[in-house]
Amino acid sequence: MALAAAAHGRVAIRHVRGAADATYLVEAFGDELLMQLQLNVYRLVVVYRVPALDALDATSLAVHLDRWRIGAEHAGWKFGWRDAPIVGPSGAGDPARRWVETYCYAFAAQDFLENEPQQLYWRTDIVQMTRYYMLEAARCGVRLSPRKAGFPV
């Protein structure tokens, strides 16, 4: 994809001031990806949520994105994959609809909150990791958009 086309990406952010996490809807490369980022002092957690469509589950998504995972592990990320119910306002899950989550975590330096080079490294790495997640999913035919699937955002 050309740089000019990638520049047309958009990001919507949902964050409550003072909260340790934020939710992002990344729109790029003809698809959308729901991502949650959490900072717990110096542990970073990124969760990508993909609608479970067309028999997609945690095991099959892990296989599709194995090449992506190997690359991200080189930067220091650790991974897990899980099937997660969509929980409504009542707290009950909808058995017919669920997410497939990729959760990624990494540890920054203990002085992360004051260490600007560390912040730049991880900020840039999260952007690159998200970009390649979307590109690899597209290459494998995995649809990411929660809105197109009618899932809550």
Backbone torsions as a table, in degrees:
resi	resn	phi	psi	omega
1	MET	NA	138.1	-179.0
2	ALA	-70.9	150.6	179.0
3	LEU	-58.0	-38.4	179.8
4	ALA	-61.2	-39.7	179.2
5	ALA	-68.7	-39.1	179.1
6	ALA	-66.1	-29.2	-179.3
7	ALA	-67.7	-12.9	178.9
8	HIS	-85.9	6.1	177.3
9	GLY	-66.5	153.9	177.5
10	ARG	-134.2	152.4	178.9
11	VAL	-131.8	127.0	172.5
12	ALA	-104.8	135.6	-175.7
13	ILE	-120.4	136.1	172.3
14	ARG	-121.5	116.2	-176.7
15	HIS	-149.1	140.0	174.0
16	VAL	-103.6	124.6	-178.0
17	ARG	-53.4	131.0	-179.7
18	GLY	92.2	-14.0	179.1
19	ALA	-77.8	153.1	-178.4
20	ALA	-84.6	-2.4	-178.4
21	ASP	-136.6	163.2	177.2
22	ALA	-145.0	152.5	177.2
23	THR	-112.8	136.6	-177.9
24	TYR	-123.9	140.0	168.8
25	LEU	-112.8	106.9	-176.1
26	VAL	-94.6	120.8	-179.6
27	GLU	-112.5	111.2	-178.7
28	ALA	-163.6	160.2	175.1
29	PHE	55.9	30.8	177.7
30	GLY	76.6	15.4	180.0
31	ASP	-146.6	179.5	177.6
32	GLU	-132.6	146.5	179.1
33	LEU	-132.8	128.7	176.8
34	LEU	-90.2	125.7	-175.1
35	MET	-134.3	138.7	172.8
36	GLN	-117.1	134.3	178.6
37	LEU	-120.2	130.8	178.9
38	GLN	-128.4	137.3	174.8
39	LEU	-118.1	119.1	178.8
40	ASN	-115.8	80.2	-176.8
41	VAL	63.3	-73.4	177.4
42	TYR	-134.3	9.6	172.7
43	ARG	-103.3	126.1	177.8
44	LEU	-100.7	135.0	176.4
45	VAL	-128.5	126.3	175.5
46	VAL	-118.9	129.3	177.1
47	VAL	-121.6	121.7	173.6
48	TYR	-99.2	129.0	179.4
49	ARG	-113.0	124.1	-178.2
50	VAL	-121.4	134.2	176.9
51	PRO	-61.8	136.1	178.0
52	ALA	-80.5	92.8	-179.2
53	LEU	-119.8	154.5	173.4
54	ASP	53.1	47.2	177.7
55	ALA	65.9	17.8	176.6
56	LEU	-71.6	132.3	174.0
57	ASP	-141.1	179.9	-175.3
58	ALA	-59.5	-40.5	-178.4
59	THR	-65.8	-45.8	-178.3
60	SER	-70.8	-35.7	177.8
61	LEU	-65.1	-40.0	178.3
62	ALA	-60.4	-38.7	178.1
63	VAL	-66.9	-46.3	-179.5
64	HIS	-59.6	-36.9	-173.3
65	LEU	-105.0	20.5	-178.0
66	ASP	-62.6	-40.1	178.3
67	ARG	-61.9	-40.2	176.7
68	TRP	-63.3	-45.5	-178.4
69	ARG	-59.3	-43.5	-179.3
70	ILE	-60.1	-43.6	178.6
71	GLY	-63.6	-43.5	-178.6
72	ALA	-69.9	-30.8	177.0
73	GLU	-62.9	-32.1	178.5
74	HIS	-62.6	-25.7	179.6
75	ALA	-87.6	-5.1	177.0
76	GLY	110.8	5.6	-179.4
77	TRP	-83.9	147.3	171.2
78	LYS	-115.9	153.9	-169.6
79	PHE	-133.1	159.1	169.4
80	GLY	-151.3	158.6	-179.1
81	TRP	-132.7	138.1	178.1
82	ARG	-153.0	153.1	171.9
83	ASP	-90.4	131.4	-174.9
84	ALA	-132.1	132.1	177.9
85	PRO	-69.7	153.9	171.2
86	ILE	-86.5	118.3	-176.9
87	VAL	-98.1	126.3	-179.8
88	GLY	-86.8	-177.8	-179.1
89	PRO	-58.5	-28.0	-179.8
90	SER	-78.2	-10.4	-177.9
91	GLY	91.9	-5.3	180.0
92	ALA	-88.6	143.1	177.2
93	GLY	-85.8	154.2	176.6
94	ASP	-100.8	107.0	-175.1
95	PRO	-64.1	-19.9	-179.4
96	ALA	-82.1	-17.7	-178.4
97	ARG	-131.4	136.6	179.5
98	ARG	-153.4	164.0	175.0
99	TRP	-97.0	154.9	162.2
100	VAL	-110.7	120.1	-175.4
101	GLU	-107.6	138.2	169.6
102	THR	-110.7	115.5	178.4
103	TYR	-110.3	132.9	-174.7
104	CYS	-124.1	137.7	176.4
105	TYR	-142.0	150.4	-179.6
106	ALA	-149.7	156.8	177.9
107	PHE	-110.1	126.1	175.2
108	ALA	-92.2	-179.6	177.2
109	ALA	-62.6	152.3	-178.3
110	GLN	-65.0	-20.7	176.7
111	ASP	-97.5	26.4	-174.1
112	PHE	-50.2	-42.6	-175.5
113	LEU	-66.3	-19.5	177.8
114	GLU	-111.5	-3.1	-171.7
115	ASN	-102.4	94.8	-175.9
116	GLU	-62.8	-40.2	176.3
117	PRO	-61.5	-38.6	176.6
118	GLN	-63.7	-43.9	178.9
119	GLN	-60.5	-43.6	178.9
120	LEU	-63.0	-43.2	179.6
121	TYR	-58.2	-53.9	-175.0
122	TRP	-70.1	-37.2	178.2
123	ARG	-61.3	-48.1	179.4
124	THR	-64.0	-40.1	-178.7
125	ASP	-66.0	-39.1	178.2
126	ILE	-63.7	-40.6	177.5
127	VAL	-61.8	-47.6	-179.7
128	GLN	-64.8	-41.2	-179.8
129	MET	-62.9	-41.3	179.2
130	THR	-66.3	-44.0	179.0
131	ARG	-56.7	-50.0	-176.7
132	TYR	-72.6	-26.6	173.4
133	TYR	-60.1	-47.8	-178.7
134	MET	-65.4	-43.3	-179.5
135	LEU	-66.7	-41.3	180.0
136	GLU	-68.2	-39.0	177.1
137	ALA	-61.6	-43.2	178.9
138	ALA	-62.4	-42.1	179.5
139	ARG	-60.1	-35.2	-177.9
140	CYS	-90.5	-3.4	179.6
141	GLY	80.9	18.6	178.8
142	VAL	-86.4	123.3	178.3
143	ARG	-85.3	131.0	-173.5
144	LEU	-103.8	-27.0	-167.4
145	SER	-66.3	117.4	175.7
146	PRO	-70.2	-36.1	-177.3
147	ARG	-67.7	-41.2	179.3
148	LYS	-66.1	-25.4	178.5
149	ALA	-89.8	-2.4	-179.2
150	GLY	77.7	21.6	-179.9
151	PHE	-89.8	153.7	178.1
152	PRO	-69.8	144.9	179.1
153	VAL	-117.9	NA	NA
